[in-house]
């Protein structure tokens, strides 16, 4: 996944890669 906003509503994961 791209460096988009961390969607805690769908997947509580640090999407900052």
C-alpha positions as CSV (number, residue, x, y, z in Angstrom):
1,X,0.0,0.0,0.0
2,X,1.1,3.5,-0.7
3,X,1.9,6.1,1.9
4,X,-1.7,7.1,2.4
5,X,-3.7,8.1,5.5
6,X,-3.8,5.4,8.1
7,X,-7.3,4.0,7.8
8,X,-7.9,2.8,11.3
9,X,-11.5,2.2,10.3
10,X,-10.4,-0.6,7.9
11,X,-7.0,-1.7,9.1
12,X,-5.3,-0.4,12.2
13,X,-1.8,-0.6,10.8
14,X,1.0,2.0,10.4
15,X,0.8,2.7,6.6
16,X,3.9,4.9,6.5
17,X,6.1,2.8,4.3
